[in-house]
Amino acid sequence: VNTFPALILAVAILLLAGPRRFERPKSEREMTNIQFCLDVSGSMTAKFGSSDRYEVAMGSLNEFLTYRKGDAFSLMVFGDHQLRWVPLTTDVSAFQCAPPFLHPSKLPPWFSGGTSIGKALKSSEKYLTTAEEGDRMIILLSDGQSSDLFNGNDVKIAQSLKENKITVY
């Protein structure tokens, strides 16, 4: 009789802490596929504070990665040509290792001689449309203007990106 209250309390605790039903969260966050387009043209070696423009841009990119969890990221560098350095991945370690290899001063002159933003956006669009799930976003980091966006080409590229539900920042 003296243990009866303790027994009732133990049963109540077991019932309250008993097995739970596993189910999906009611509001699940959708993954975002983020393609970084980083300008590595020669002008990115110009001084910007105590660093150069490339180092500041790459530092900002790596800092951004610390704020986004559960998203997939990709990195494309461009000048006159484009190079997809990192395919879509949730492992951001490749981004942190990239700065010394992609500095414009280390790239061949034929690669980083100009700034072809339009080509970089079209190439990014091609890669992002193959992503099976999630939202699509391009973050463009550049300091220059691009001749391949003249004569209405900018509008054509923007319309194509919009049709494919890709947001550009």
Secondary structure, DSSP 8 states (H G I E B T S, - for coil): -TTHHHHHHHHHHHHHTS-------SS----EEEEEEEE-SGGGGSEETTEEHHHHHHHHHHHHHTT--S-EEEEEEESSSEEEEEEEES-THHHHH-HHHH-GGGS-HHHHSS--HHHHHHHHHHHHTT--SSEEEEEEE-SS--GGGTTTHHHHHHHHHHHTTEEE-
